[in-house]
Amino acid sequence: MAEHAAPGSAIRVREVLHGAEWASWDELVVADDAILVSLQRDGTPMTFPDHPVPHPWGHLDAWTGTTVLKLRRPGDWYSVWKFFDAEGAFLSWYVNFETPVVRTADGVDVNDLQLDIVIDPDGAWRWKDVQDLAPSLASGRITHDELLAVLAEAAHVAELLERGDRWWAPWDDWTPADGTI
């Protein structure tokens, strides 16, 4: 993939666990400057190759129920997702803690690190999946270094939210109907 992908082009998103592809799917590029913005539509086919660690979504053939706008900045240990229902109505913002995005020839590689934050339309926010961190560490799903990195980043994001500093705010009014995608 070039340094920047053209709006409307497809990228392959791969979750990589322990150096091997764990899951993959295509997303459509909405924008790609300092932030890679892509869209995963309801019904997007998903692939789960054989892996020593079963993927929790491995029983699915496709992403279902929501369309998601995803914003990824280089170096961040998280991406920010904007969820829409089947009719395109905004549901919530979501902070997905993951390894920093790595650009590849045809897309990006990431590794989901379990912890999340859900941000309601009114701005109230709450932690999600905190209870999964210790078992993920114990099972080897995440490393000690990844756990420390995600906890540090989580504290930083919580500080941003507490002071109302949302770098993703320029996307507040965007809906799937706005794009040509």
VEXSE-507474 format. One record per residue: residue in one letter; x, y, z of N, C-alpha, C, O, CB in turn. Coordinates in steps of 0.02 Angstrom, whole numbers, plus 50000, padded with zeros to 5 digits. Glycine has a CB too. Example, Ala and Ser with C-alpha at 12.3 -4.5 7.8 and 13.67 -1.06 7.14 Angstrom:
2
A506604971650390506154977550390506604983550390507124983450423505654977650452
S506424988850354506844994750357506455000250394506705005750402507044997050286
This chain:
181
M500434994150000500005000050000500455006150000500945006450037499515000050062
A500295010949960500675017149959500625020450027500215018550070500415021949903
E501035025550037501025029050101500325031450118500125031550176501515034950100
H499955033450067499265035550076498825031850026499015030849968499185043250067
A498245029750048497765026250005497245031149980497055035850015497425020350043
A497025030249919496535034649889495845033449918495655027649929496515033649813
P495475038749932494785037849954494395033449904494465034249844494425044749963
G494005028849931493625024249890493975017649876493675012849853493445027449826
S494635017449891495005011249879494905006449938494735008549993495755012649868
A495005000149925494944995049977495624993750008496134993749974494644988449949
I495624992650073496224990350108496054983950144495484982750164496494995850158
R496554979750153496464973550191496694974850262497264976950273496864967550159
V496264973650310496434974350381496554967350408496124962950402495864978050420
R497134966450438497314960050467497444960850541497814965250562497934957050432
E497124956650581497314955950651497874950750652497794945250627496704953850698
V498434952650681499014948250683499164946650756499294951150796499634951550648
L499144940250772499284937950840499884933350838499884928450801498664934450872
H500384934850878500994930750882501314929750814501564924350798500844923950913
G501304935050773501644934950708501264931650652501514931150597502274931650715
A500654929350665500264925950613499574929250607499284931550656500184918350629
E499314929350545498654932150534498144928150575498134922050575498464932050460
W497714931950610497214929150654496504930150626496064926050635497264932250724
A496424935750591495784937550560495934942850507496434946450512495254940050612
S495494943350457495584948650408494914950250374494454946150373496104946650355
W494884956350347494294958750311494494964950273495034967750284493704960250360
D494064967050227494194973150189493814979050219493264978250245493994972150115
E494124984850214493794991150232493904995950174494384995350137494084994050299
L493465000850168493505005850115493805012250144493605014550198492815007250084
V494275015150109494605021350131494135027250121493875028350066495275022350094
V494045031050174493645037250171494125043250164493985047850126493205037950235
A494675043050200495185048350197495845045350221495855040550259494985054650241
D496395048250199497045045850220497565051350215497925051950165497255039750178
D497595055350267498115060450272498515058750335498855053650336497815067750275
A498475062850386498805061250449498445055550485498735052150527498845067450495
I497805054750469497395049550499497125045150443496875047650392496805052550541
L497185038550451496865033850404496155032850428496045030350483497265027050400
V495675034650386494965033950403494665028950354494705029850293494585040950399
S494375023650382494095018350339493415016250365493225017650422494575012350335
L493045012750322492365010850338492295003250331492465000350280491865014450292
Q492035000150384491864993050382491104992650384490784994250434492194989150443
R490824990550328490094990450321489794984050352490114978850356489904990850248
D489174984750372488784978950394488794973850338488684975650280488034981050413
G488934967650354488964962350305489644961150275489714956750231488494963950251
T490154964750296490834963850270491064956650285491074954650342491324968950301
P491254952850232491514946050244492154946250285492574950650277491634942450177
M492224941350329492824940750372493124933850363492774928950352492644942050446
T493794933650367494164927350359494544925950424494834930450454494654927750299
F494534919650446494874917550506495314911550489495084905850491494364915750563
P495954912750472496394907150455496534902750515496434904850573497054909750425
D496764896650502496964892350557497494895850599497954898850572497234885550531
H497414895450665497874898850711497864894850776497344892150795497654906350724
P498434894450811498454890850874497964893550927497744889950972499154890950902
V497804900050922497344903150969496684904550931496684908550884497644909851000
P496144901350951495504902550916495294909950923495334912750978494954897950943
H495064912850869494814919750871494114919750901493714915450884494814922950799
P493964924550946493294924550977492724925550927492154923850942493274930051029
W492874928350868492354929250818492404923950763492064924550713492394936250787
G492814918950773492954913950722492344910250696492374907150643493434909150748
H491804910450732491184907050711490784911350661490294908950633490754905550771
L491004917450650490644921950605490924921650534491504920150524490674929150631
D490494923050485490704923650416490774930950395491124932550347490214920050369
A490444935350433490424942450415490314946750477490054944450528489874943750363
W490514953050470490354958150521489624959750513489394961250457490804964750513
T489234959350566488524960450560488254965150613488514965550669488154953850563
G487724968650595487344972750642487514980150642487084984250659487444970150709
T488134981950625488324988950626488794990450568489114985950540488654990850693
T488834996850550489344999450505489795003750549489555007350593489025003650445
V490455003350537490935006650581491425010950541491755008450496491305001550624
L491465017250559491995021650534492575021050582492485021750642491735029150528
K493185019850556493765018750599494305023850584494475025050526494045011550590
L494565026950636495085031950630495715029350664495715027750723494865038750662
R496265028950625496895026250651497445031450639497545033850583497075019450616
R497805033050693498385037550688499025033550699499045029250742498325043450739
P499535035050660500175031550670500425032350741500405037850769500705034050620
G500665026850770500975027150837500495026350895500715024850950501325033450844
D499845027450884499365026650939499255019250955499235015050910498695030150922
W499165017851019498995011051041498235010251044497985006551087499315009451110
Y497885013551001497165013050997496935016050931497285019850898496815016751057
S496325014150911495985017350856495305019650884495085017350936495895012550793
V494995024250849494345026850871493825024850818493915026150759494365034650881
W493295021650842492775019050798492125022850810491965024750867492665011550809
K491755024050756491095027150760490585022150734490595020450675491075033950720
F490145019950777489645014750760488995017850735488745022850762489515010350820
F488715014650683488075016450654487635010250650487875004750640488155019750584
D486975011250659486525005550652486385004250577486665007550534485855006950690
A485944999450564485794997450495485515003050453485585003050391485314991550495
E485185007850484484895013550448485385019350442485225024450411484255015850482
G485985018650471486485023950467486455028950523486795034150521486405027550402
A486055027550576486015032050633486605030850680486805025150692485345031150671
F486885036150706487455035850752487255032250817486735033750846487725042850768
L487675027550838487555023850901488025026050956487815027751011487625016450889
S488685025850942489175027650993489865028250961489995025750906489185022351050
W490305031650998491025031450983491315025751025491015023451073491375038350999
Y491905023451004492205017651037492965018351030493215019650975491955010851005
V493315017551084494045017551081494265010251086494155006951137494365022051139
N494585007851033494815000951029495565000851040495945002950997494624997650960
F495784998351098496494998051112496804992351073496564986651075496624997251189
E497344993951038497674989250993498394991350982498584996950999497294988750925
T498784986750954499474988650938499464994150886498984994750848499874982450913
P499994998250884500015003450832499955000450762500244995250748500665007550838
V499575003850721499435001450653500095001050613500515005550616498925006150618
V500154995550576500734994550531500464994250460500044989950445501144988050550
R500704998650418500484998550348500834992850311501434991650322500615005350312
T500464989450268500724983950229500614985650155500344990950138500384977150248
A500824981150111500754982350040500034983450018499904987149971501044976550001
D499554980150053498854980650032498384983050086497774983050077498624973950008
G498654985150143498214987350197498584988850261499094992350261497704982150211
V498324986150316498614987450382498584981150425498134976950417498254993250417
D499054980650471499064975450522498974978650590499264983850604499714971250519
V498564975550633498454977650701498364971450745498274965950719497834982450707
N498374972350810498204967050856497774970050911498004974350949498844963650886
D497154967850915496694970250967496944968051035497134962251045495974967450954
L496964972751083497234971351149496704971051204496844972251262497734976651167
Q496084969551184495544967951230495194973951260494574974151260495804963651284
L495544978751286495244984251323494904989151275495164990451220495764987851365
D494334991951296493964996651255493645001951299493585001151360493434993151212
I493445007451267493035012551299492445013851253492525014851193493445019251313
V491845013951281491235015651244491055022851263491025024551323490645010551260
I490925026951213490745033951224490045035051197489935034751136491255038951191
D489575036251241488875037151222488785043751184489205048151189488425036951284
P488235044451147488115050751110488125056951154488295062351131487445050351075
D487945056251218487955062051263488645063551291488735068251331487465060951320
G489155059551272489835060651295490035056551356490625056151372489935067851311
A489555053551390489715049251447490115043251421489985040751366489065046851485
W490605041051459491015035451436491125030451491491065031951551491695037951410
R491285024251469491385018851517491885013851488491945013051427490715015251535
W492235010451532492705005251512492324999151490491774997851514493185003551570
K492614995351444492324989051422492884983851420493444985351399491984989851351
D492734977851441493184972051437493794972451483494294969151470493414971251367
V493764976351535494314976651584494444969751613495014967851624494144981751641
Q493904966051625493964959351655494344954451609494544949051633493274956551670
D494434956051546494774951551499495534952451500495894948351471494514952651430
L495794957751531496514959051528496914953651564497394950951535496664965751559
A496744952051626497134947051664497124940151631497654937051624496874946551736
P496534937651611496544931151576496934931351510497254926451492495834928851562
S496904936951475497284937551412498034937351424498404934451385497094943951375
L498244940451478498954940251496499144933251517499654930551495499104945351553
A498744930151560498894923451585498924918251529499324913551532498374921351637
S498504918951479498494914151424499014915451370499124911251326497804914151392
G499354921151374499834922951323499534926551264499874927851215500184916851299
R498884928151267498544931751214498844938751205498904941251149497784932351228
I499034941951261499404948251258500024947451302500044943451349498964954251283
T500544951251285501164950851323501164955851380500744960351382501764952051276
H501634955051425501714959751481501844966751454501544971551478502284957451527
D502284967351404502444973951376501824977051343501714983051349503004973251324
E501424972951308500814975551277500324977851330499994983051322500484970251232
L500264974051384499824976051439500034982751468499614987151478499814970651493
L500684983551481500924989951509500794995651460500595001151481501664989551525
A500914994451396500794999751346500065001651342499895007551339501044997351277
V499624996651342498914998151336498655001651399498225005951394498514991751323
L498904999751457498685003151518498915010451519498535014851540498954999551580
A499515011751496499765018651492499345022651442499155028351456500515018751471
E499205019651384498805023151334498095024151359497785029351345498795019251268
A497825019251395497145019851422497105025751471496615029451471496935013351456
A497605026451513497615032151560497635038751521497295043551540498225031651607
H498025038951468498065045051427497395046551395497175052351396498615044151373
V497065041551365496425042651333495895044751384495495049151370496185036351296
A495905041851443495435043751496495535051151514495045054751525495525039351559
E496155053351518496295060451532496015064851476495705070051490497055061651539
L496125062851413495845066651357495085067251363494815072651356496025063251290
L494755061751377494025061751383493785066051441493295069651435493765054651390
E494135065651496493935069651555493975077151541493585080951570494385067851615
R494435079251499494475086451484494135088251418494195093951394495215088651482
G493785083351389493405084751328493835085651266493615088751218492985090851338
D494435082951267494905083551211494835077451166495125072151180495635084351237
R494455078151113494325072651067494605074450998494275078050961493565070951063
W495195072050981495495073650917495055071350859495135073750802496195070550911
W494605066650871494165063950820493525068050811493115066250769493995056850837
A493445073350849492835077450846492675080050775492075080750760492905083350892
P493155081350731492965083550664492535078550626492225080250575493595084950624
W492505072350649492095067150617491415066250651491045061750633492475060550618
D491255070550700490625069950736490005069850691489535066050703490565075550786
D490005073950639489415074650596489415069850537488925069750499489355081650572
W489945066050527489995061650469489525055650479489485052750533490725059250458
T489185053750426488775047650425488935043750362489215046550315488015049350430
P488755037350359488885033450297488555036550236488785035550180488635026350306
A488005040250245487665043450189488075049250160487955051250103486975045950210
D488555051950199488955057650176489465055850123489655059850081489295060850234
G489705049650127490245047650083490005045250015489415043650006490645042250116
T490455044949969490305042249903490455034749903490425031549851490705045849848
I490615032149961490835025149967490235020649979490315014649985491345024350023
